[in-house]
Amino acid sequence: MAQQPRPRGRPKSKFKESTAGTMQSLDRALSVLVAVARSDRATLTDLSLSLGVPTATTHRILTTLQKHGFVAFNEDRQDWSIGIEAYRTGAAFMNRTNLVEVSRPVMRHLMEKTGETANLAIPDGAEVVFVGQIETPNPIRAFFARGTRTSMHASGTGKAILSALPEERVRKLLSGTGLVAFTDKTLVTPAALFDDLARTRARGWSFDGEERYSGMSCIGSVIYDEHREPCGGVSISGPSTRFDALRVPELGATVAEAARKITGLIGGQAPAK
């Protein structure tokens, strides 16, 4: 069979004059802006080729975006990057969709699916602070009032957050407080804690088996921000009698999925594995 001739020139543009219900010029401008944001830095030629838009048109779009502060041009490197106005626009979205607000529907679904109280916490030094909760209707349940603090090393959300940090950063965080024993099951040695954090990192969820309160267990997973940094954790908690060995892995997977959903809703990204 004769070999087909190799296509030459720039890729076919995805923008059509006949595109119904949209403005081609705005479509192009927004696509250029998104391409700059995703590439961190890009040259005019790279942007033109990747989008299938003529160089002259791409340059006009970039200079217009630059005029309004959405992109910036580096004279030395001759490349384009995202501008301060794009950050302000994104920040306005983040202010509208803050962590506590966007987490509530996910937490409610988590509570309904597992039958356990769902919690939201954020890190503060070597502690986590509980900032949200959806209580289960079960008569026996866990309760953490907003503003309640607990040590990271003895908390489901805390251990989930610690598992996402480099070891040296964990050691620095905990060096000032030490590994305080709250129950006879609290992890009070660095070896025990780091082994537990390694397991948490590998499976995507933590397990607090009566390490803070006797008779109560907790499963947590980390939430990431737009910088791929841990910014919080979501968890379920309840009586240990409902956290038996056969049920825990299924619950853990459910909590991890909730954390992934919240991460996406706040514009966060998990680090590449």
C-alpha positions as CSV (number, residue, x, y, z in Angstrom):
1,M,0.0,0.0,0.0
2,A,1.4,3.4,-0.9
3,Q,2.4,5.5,2.0
4,Q,0.2,8.5,2.6
5,P,1.9,11.9,2.2
6,R,2.9,13.5,5.5
7,P,0.8,16.6,6.4
8,R,2.8,19.8,6.2
9,G,2.5,23.2,7.8
10,R,0.7,24.3,11.0
11,P,-2.1,22.1,12.5
12,K,-5.6,22.9,11.3
13,S,-7.2,25.6,13.5
14,K,-10.0,24.5,15.7
15,F,-11.7,27.9,15.3
16,K,-14.4,28.2,12.6
17,E,-16.0,31.4,11.4
18,S,-19.3,29.4,11.3
19,T,-19.1,28.3,15.0
20,A,-22.7,28.8,16.2
21,G,-23.4,30.7,19.4
22,T,-19.8,31.9,20.0
23,M,-17.6,34.9,19.1
24,Q,-14.6,33.5,17.3
25,S,-12.3,36.4,18.4
26,L,-13.2,35.8,22.1
27,D,-12.8,32.0,21.7
28,R,-9.3,32.6,20.3
29,A,-8.4,35.1,23.0
30,L,-9.5,32.8,25.8
31,S,-7.8,29.8,24.3
32,V,-4.5,31.8,24.1
33,L,-4.9,32.9,27.7
34,V,-5.5,29.3,28.9
35,A,-2.5,28.1,26.8
36,V,-0.2,30.6,28.4
37,A,-1.5,29.6,31.9
38,R,-1.0,25.9,31.3
39,S,2.5,26.3,29.8
40,D,3.8,28.6,32.5
41,R,5.9,30.4,29.9
42,A,5.6,30.2,26.1
43,T,7.0,31.9,23.0
44,L,4.8,33.4,20.4
45,T,5.7,30.7,17.9
46,D,4.9,27.9,20.3
47,L,1.5,29.4,21.1
48,S,0.7,30.0,17.4
49,L,1.6,26.4,16.4
50,S,-0.1,24.7,19.3
51,L,-3.4,26.5,18.7
52,G,-3.3,26.6,14.9
53,V,-3.8,30.4,14.9
54,P,-1.7,32.6,12.6
55,T,1.3,34.2,14.3
56,A,0.1,37.8,13.6
57,T,-3.4,37.0,15.1
58,T,-1.8,35.4,18.2
59,H,0.4,38.4,18.7
60,R,-2.5,40.8,18.5
61,I,-4.4,38.7,21.1
62,L,-1.4,38.6,23.4
63,T,-0.8,42.4,23.2
64,T,-4.4,43.0,23.9
65,L,-4.3,40.7,26.9
66,Q,-1.1,42.4,28.0
67,K,-2.8,45.8,27.9
68,H,-5.3,44.6,30.4
69,G,-2.8,42.8,32.6
70,F,-3.8,39.2,31.8
71,V,-0.4,38.2,30.4
72,A,3.1,39.6,30.7
73,F,6.0,39.7,28.2
74,N,9.6,39.1,29.2
75,E,11.9,41.1,26.9
76,D,15.0,39.1,27.9
77,R,13.6,35.6,27.3
78,Q,11.1,36.8,24.6
79,D,8.3,34.7,26.1
80,W,4.9,35.2,27.6
81,S,3.5,34.3,31.0
82,I,0.3,34.8,33.0
83,G,-0.3,38.3,34.3
84,I,-1.5,39.8,37.6
85,E,-5.0,40.5,36.4
86,A,-5.5,36.8,35.7
87,Y,-4.5,36.1,39.3
88,R,-7.0,38.7,40.6
89,T,-9.7,37.1,38.6
90,G,-8.8,33.6,39.9
91,A,-8.6,35.0,43.5
92,A,-12.1,36.4,43.1
93,F,-13.3,32.9,42.2
94,M,-11.5,31.4,45.2
95,N,-13.0,34.0,47.5
96,R,-16.5,33.1,46.3
97,T,-15.9,29.3,46.5
98,N,-14.0,29.0,49.7
99,L,-13.0,25.7,51.1
100,V,-15.7,25.4,53.8
101,E,-18.5,26.5,51.4
102,V,-17.6,24.1,48.5
103,S,-16.8,21.2,50.8
104,R,-20.3,21.0,52.5
105,P,-22.2,19.2,49.7
106,V,-19.3,16.7,49.3
107,M,-19.2,16.2,53.1
108,R,-22.9,15.7,53.3
109,H,-22.7,13.0,50.6
110,L,-19.8,11.4,52.5
111,M,-21.8,11.3,55.7
112,E,-24.8,9.8,53.9
113,K,-22.7,7.2,52.1
114,T,-20.7,6.1,55.2
115,G,-23.2,6.7,58.0
116,E,-20.4,8.5,59.9
117,T,-19.8,12.2,60.9
118,A,-17.8,14.0,58.2
119,N,-15.2,16.6,59.3
120,L,-13.2,19.3,57.6
121,A,-10.0,20.6,59.1
122,I,-7.1,22.9,58.1
123,P,-3.5,22.8,59.3
124,D,-2.1,25.4,61.8
125,G,1.4,24.6,62.9
126,A,1.6,21.1,64.4
127,E,-2.2,21.0,64.9
128,V,-5.3,20.8,62.8
129,V,-8.3,23.1,63.4
130,F,-11.8,21.8,62.7
131,V,-13.7,24.3,60.5
132,G,-16.7,22.2,59.4
133,Q,-18.7,19.2,60.2
134,I,-21.8,17.3,59.0
135,E,-23.1,15.1,61.8
136,T,-24.5,11.7,61.3
137,P,-28.1,11.0,62.6
138,N,-26.8,7.9,64.4
139,P,-27.3,8.3,68.1
140,I,-23.7,7.4,68.9
141,R,-21.4,9.8,67.0
142,A,-18.3,12.0,67.1
143,F,-18.6,15.7,67.5
144,F,-15.9,18.4,67.1
145,A,-17.1,22.0,67.5
146,R,-15.7,24.6,65.0
147,G,-12.3,25.8,66.2
148,T,-11.5,22.6,68.0
149,R,-7.8,21.8,67.8
150,T,-5.9,18.6,67.9
151,S,-2.4,17.4,67.4
152,M,-1.6,16.3,63.8
153,H,0.1,13.1,64.8
154,A,-3.0,11.9,66.6
155,S,-5.6,12.9,64.1
156,G,-7.0,11.3,60.9
157,T,-6.9,14.6,59.0
158,G,-3.6,15.6,60.6
159,K,-1.8,12.4,59.6
160,A,-3.3,12.7,56.1
161,I,-1.8,16.2,55.8
162,L,1.6,15.1,57.3
163,S,1.8,12.2,54.8
164,A,1.8,14.8,52.0
165,L,4.8,16.7,53.4
166,P,8.5,16.0,53.1
167,E,9.9,14.1,56.1
168,E,12.2,17.0,57.1
169,R,9.2,19.4,57.2
170,V,7.3,16.9,59.3
171,R,10.2,16.6,61.8
172,K,10.4,20.4,62.0
173,L,6.7,20.8,62.6
174,L,6.6,18.3,65.4
175,S,9.9,19.1,67.0
176,G,8.4,21.9,69.1
177,T,5.5,19.8,70.5
178,G,6.8,16.3,70.5
179,L,4.7,13.2,70.1
180,V,2.3,13.5,73.0
181,A,0.5,10.3,74.1
182,F,-3.2,10.8,74.4
183,T,-4.1,7.1,74.6
184,D,-2.1,3.9,74.8
185,K,-2.5,3.7,71.0
186,T,-1.1,7.1,70.1
187,L,2.0,6.9,67.9
188,V,4.7,8.3,70.1
189,T,7.9,7.3,68.4
190,P,9.2,8.8,65.1
191,A,9.6,5.3,63.6
192,A,6.0,4.3,64.3
193,L,4.7,7.6,63.0
194,F,6.7,7.7,59.8
195,D,5.8,4.0,59.0
196,D,2.2,5.0,59.4
197,L,2.6,8.1,57.2
198,A,4.2,5.9,54.5
199,R,1.2,3.6,54.5
200,T,-1.1,6.6,54.4
201,R,0.7,8.0,51.4
202,A,0.6,4.8,49.5
203,R,-3.1,4.1,49.9
204,G,-4.3,7.7,49.9
205,W,-6.0,7.8,53.3
206,S,-5.1,7.7,57.0
207,F,-6.5,5.7,59.9
208,D,-6.6,6.9,63.4
209,G,-7.5,3.9,65.5
210,E,-8.3,5.4,69.0
211,E,-5.0,7.4,68.9
212,R,-6.7,10.6,70.2
213,Y,-9.8,9.3,72.0
214,S,-10.4,5.8,73.4
215,G,-13.3,4.1,71.7
216,M,-13.3,6.5,68.7
217,S,-11.7,6.0,65.2
218,C,-11.2,8.3,62.2
219,I,-10.2,8.0,58.6
220,G,-8.9,11.1,56.7
221,S,-7.6,12.2,53.4
222,V,-5.7,15.3,52.3
223,I,-7.0,18.2,50.2
224,Y,-4.6,20.0,47.9
225,D,-4.5,23.7,46.8
226,E,-3.6,25.1,43.4
227,H,0.1,24.8,44.3
228,R,-0.2,21.1,44.9
229,E,0.3,21.8,48.6
230,P,-1.8,20.2,51.3
231,C,-4.3,22.9,52.6
232,G,-6.7,20.7,54.6
233,G,-8.2,17.4,55.2
234,V,-11.6,15.7,55.2
235,S,-12.4,12.8,57.4
236,I,-15.1,10.6,58.9
237,S,-15.2,9.7,62.6
238,G,-17.3,7.5,64.9
239,P,-17.2,4.7,67.4
240,S,-14.5,2.1,66.8
241,T,-17.1,-0.6,66.8
242,R,-18.2,0.6,63.4
243,F,-14.6,0.8,62.0
244,D,-13.9,-2.9,61.8
245,A,-10.9,-4.2,59.8
246,L,-13.1,-5.5,56.9
247,R,-14.9,-2.1,56.5
248,V,-12.0,0.3,56.9
249,P,-10.5,-0.1,53.4
250,E,-13.9,0.6,51.8
251,L,-14.4,3.6,54.0
252,G,-10.9,4.8,53.2
253,A,-11.5,4.7,49.5
254,T,-14.7,6.7,50.0
255,V,-13.0,9.4,52.0
256,A,-10.1,9.6,49.5
257,E,-12.6,10.2,46.7
258,A,-14.3,13.0,48.7
259,A,-10.9,14.6,49.2
260,R,-10.2,14.4,45.4
261,K,-13.6,16.1,44.7
262,I,-13.0,18.9,47.1
263,T,-9.5,19.4,45.7
264,G,-11.0,19.8,42.2
265,L,-13.8,22.1,43.4
266,I,-11.3,24.6,44.9
267,G,-9.1,24.5,41.8
268,G,-6.4,22.4,43.5
269,Q,-4.2,19.7,42.1
270,A,-2.7,16.6,43.6
271,P,1.1,16.2,43.1
272,A,2.1,13.9,40.2
273,K,3.0,10.5,41.5
